[in-house]
Amino acid sequence: MKTLFCLLIATGVGAAMQYAGIPHGLLLGSILATALIASRLHFSPTLRFGLGYVQIVLGIATGLMFTAWDSHTVAAMLPSLGLMLFCLMVQSSVAGLALLKIAGWNRKDSLLAVYPGALAAIFDLLESERASSKVIVVHLVRLLAITLLVSFCIPGQTNVAAADSGVLDMSMALPLLSLIALCLLLGRLLLNVGVPAPFMLTAIVFTGVYLKFGYLQGFHMPSWSVDFATVLLGALIGSKFKDISFGELLHHGRAAVMSVGLMLLIAAAFAGVAGQFLASNPLSLWLAYMPGAIETIALVAFSGGLNVVFILTHHLVRMVVLHFAPALVVQARRWREDV
């Protein structure tokens, strides 16, 4: 009952901010409302399947855009993908050295704090490594900063594909249900081995496959499903503030802002240079080179009318490269503990 009440408040605040013309107000309002409830009442909504729903909805909406995906598109993207991986190395190195030398953190906390990964995988690593709370503060600041920054830099649009369909086409019911079942099945298997955002990954891939076989031609995600995913994502982000006191946020906030600011500035610099040489949109490149927050970036890019396929391909490559190794480390640690 408390969870439902929290979601209703988050939806109301988000809808009011959206109506007031604030860019991506539904997302920002739900984050603000849930963060206040979580920090003041020490309560966070129980959203056991919330992140899975968000990932599947955004994954399917993104996969529907892969109709023109071919080998030429992949080949054209390879230079940018290589530059993105180099950018991540520079981001992590510079921000980590800043925490180590300027803030006086130890090496382990500095490395964990600048790890440019998904929040779920990071929390798993933090638990296994017994990192301090200041590391969690850095990642929460990073997530919140990326959400706020991209929300205000990219104006929302109301004429995106999701708004073209208010109800589900019954002729698409069976293919859609089978698609969701496949995403849940394989995503659960990937989740068990520590792969981050597994349902989004499977949803994008399987939706692309379904399109190639002609099962989802002409289908668009209903607008209400994307709006509900927006509220859930905001509630999930805001609920993370339950475990962080205001004192801890202030105490470690300066170091967090410094490290996150360096990473975002380096991403912007790489995007500006890459935009000149690759003849690509610098804003799309900047979103593609950001260190994390794939669900938020997917939602903002989707509603902002940007090249979501280009942006999320970079983030999926980032996740595969950066998270499979840590996931294996976590599994190895758990195996040794069980033995």
N, C-alpha and C positions, 0 to 999 in steps of 0.2 A: 504493500500500500504506500509506504514511504517512497519507494522507487517511482511509482506511478505519479505521485504528487510532485516529486522532483522533476520528472520529465515534463509534466504539464507546466510547471513554472518556467523551465528552460525553453519550452516551445513558445510560451507567451512572451517572454522577454525577447527571444530571437525574432519572433514575428513582428513585435513592436519596433525593433531596430531595423528590420527589413522594410517595414512600412515607412519608417522615417527616412529612408534613402541611404542608410549606412551600407557601404559595400560588404556583401556577404554577411549581412546583419544576423541572419538565422544562425549561422555558425558561431559568430562572435558572441551573440547574445546567449546562446546555450552554454558556451564556455564560461562566460561571466557569471551567469546565474548558478551553474553547478559548482563553480569554484567557491563562490560565497557560501553556498549551503554546506559544502564539504568542509571548508575551513572553520566556519562558525559553529556548526552543529556536530562536527566530527562524524559526519555520515556521508557515504557515497552510494549512489544507486547501484543495485545489483543488476548488472547487465552481462549475464553469463554468455549470451550469444550475440551481444551487441556488435563487437568488433568483427565477428564473422559475417553478420548481415551487411555491415558497412563495406567490407572488402568484396563480398560477392556482388552487391549492387553496383559499386564503382567499377569492379572488374568486368562485369557484363557490359556496362555502359561504355567502357573503354574498348573492350573486345569488338563491339559492334562497329567501331571505327576502322577496323583492320581490313576493310573490304579491298583496298588498293595495295595491300601489303605484298611485296614481291622481293626477289633477290636484288633488284636494282635499288630499292629503298634501303635494304640492309647495307649494301655496299656503300651507298652514299653516307650512311650514318657511322660507319666504322671510324673515320678520323675523329669525329666528335666523341665517340665512346672512349677512344684511347686518351684523348685530352681530358675527359671527365675523370678517368682513373688517376691520371697524373695530378689533376686538380685536387682530388681527395687526399692524395699523399701530402701535397703541400699544405692543405688546410689543417690536417691533423698534426703535422710536424710543427708548424708555426704556432698553432693554438696550444699544443702540448708544451712546447718550450716556454711559452708565455706563462702558463700555469706553474711550470717547474721553476723558472728563474725569477719571475716577477712576483707571483702570488706565494711562492715558497711551498708548493704542494710536493708530496713525494711522487716518485716516478709512477707507481701503480695507479694512484688516483688520477694523475695527469693523463695517463694513457686511456683509462676507462672513460674519463670525462669528455675526451675529444673523439671518441669512437663514433664515426658517422653512420650509425645504424638505426634500425627500427627500435622503438621504445620497448616493445615486448621482449625482444632478444637482449636488449641492454639490461633490463631488469633481471633477466635470468642470469646474465653474467655478473651483475652486481651482487646478487645473492650468493652465487658460487664463490666469488672472490672476496666476499665480506667487505665490500668497499664502504667508505664513510658516506654519511648523508649528503655531504657537499657535492659528491659526484651526481647524485640524483637531482640536486638543485640545478646543476649545469644542464642536464638533459631536459628538465622541465622548462628552463629558460629558453633552451634551443627550440623546443617544440612550440612554445608559446610565441617566441619571436618570429619564427618562420610563418606560423599561422597568421599573426597580425600583419606582418610585412607583406606577404603575398596577397592577403585579403584587401589591403588598402591600396596596393600598387596595381591590382588588376580589377577593373570594374566588372561587376557581375552583369550577365546578360539574361534576358528572359526568353529569348527566342532560340534556345538551344534545342537539340533533338529530343531531350527528355520531355520537354513541354508539349511535344506534338501528339502525345498519346496520354489521355487521361485515364483510360481503362485498359485492362489487358484484353488482347484479342484471343478469344477462346480457341481459335485454330492453332494458336501458338502454345497452348497450355501444355500439351504432352512433350514437345521438344524442350520447352523451358523447364519443366519439372525434371526431365532427365538430365538436363544440363546442370541444374542446381544440385541434384543427387551426386553427379560425378564430381562436381567441385567440392562438395562436402566430404566425400569419401577420400579422394586423393589429398585434399587439403588437410584432413585429419591425420593422414599418414605422414605428411610433410611436417605438420605441427609437432608430432611426437618425436621427430629427430631434430627439432629446434630451428626449423626454417621459418623466418619471419614473414608476415603477411602471406601465408600460404594460400588462403582462400582467394585473395586477389590474383595471385599468380595463376592458379588453376582456372579461375573464371576468365581471365584474359585469353589464355591459351585455348581452352575448350570452346569459348565463344567464337574465336577465330576459326577453329576447325568446323564448327557447326555452320558458320557462314559459307565456308568453302564447299560444303555439301548441300547448301541451299535450304537448310532447315529454319533459319531465322531471317530470311530476306524480308525487308520491310518492317521489321520489328524495332520498336524504340522503348526504352525504359520509361514507365509512367512517371510523371513529375512528382507524384506523391511519394513514390519509393525513394527517389533521390532526396526529397525534402526530409523524409524520416531518417535517412542515413545521415543527413547533415546534423540533425538534432542529436542523434545517438553519438556521432563523432565528437560533437561539442561536449556532451555529457561525459564521455570517456576521458577527454582531455582535462576537463574541469575537476573530475573526481580524483585525479592524481594529487591534488593539493591537500587531500585529507591527511596524508602522512608527513607533510612538510609544515612546520610551524612558521609563523610570520617572522620570528626572530632568526631562524635558520635561513630563511629566504633573504633577509636583509644582510645577514652576516656574510654569506657566501655569494650574494647577488653581484657584487662588483667584479669578482673573478669570473663569474658565469657570463656576465654581459661582455667582459673583455674577450674571452675566448670565443663566444658565439659571434660577436661582432667581427672578429678577425676572420673566422671561417666564412661568413657571409660576404665580407668585402673581397676576400680572395676569390670566391665563386663569381662575384660580379666582375672582377678584373679578368678572369679567364673567359667569361662569357663575352666581354667586350672585345677581347683579342680574337676569340674564335669567330665572333660575328663578322669581323673584317675578312678573315681568311676563308671561312666556310660559306659565306654569303647566306647566313641563317639569321633568324630573328634573335637579337641579344636577350630579349626578355624570356623567350622560350629556353634559350641556352642557360640563362641564369637559374631558372626553375629546375632545369635538368641537372645542373651541377650542385644544387643545394644538398647539404649533408643530412638527409633524412626527411621524415614527415611525409611519407609517400601518400597516405590516405588524404591528408589535408591538401597537398599539392594536386593530387588527382581531382579532388572536388572543386578546388578553386580554378584550375586550368579548364576543367570541363564546363563549368558555368561561365567562365570568362571567354569562351570561344577560341582558345588557343589550340595548338597542335598537340593534343593529349597523347597521341601515339608516340610522337617523337620524345616528349618529355618522360613518359612512363617507361619507355624502352630503356632509357638511361638509368632510371631508378631500379628497374628490375635487374639490369646488369650489375649495378652497384650492390644490390642485395645478394645476388648469387655469389659475387666475388668476396664480399666482406662478411657474409653471415654463415656461409657453409663451414668455414674453418672454425669460427667461434662455436658454432652449434656442435661440431664434432668434439671440441674441447670440453664443452659442458657435458655432453653425453659420456665422454671418457671419464670425467671426474665422477659422475653419478655411478658409472659402472664400477669404478674402483671402490667407492663408498659402499656399494651393495655387496661387493666381494669381501 
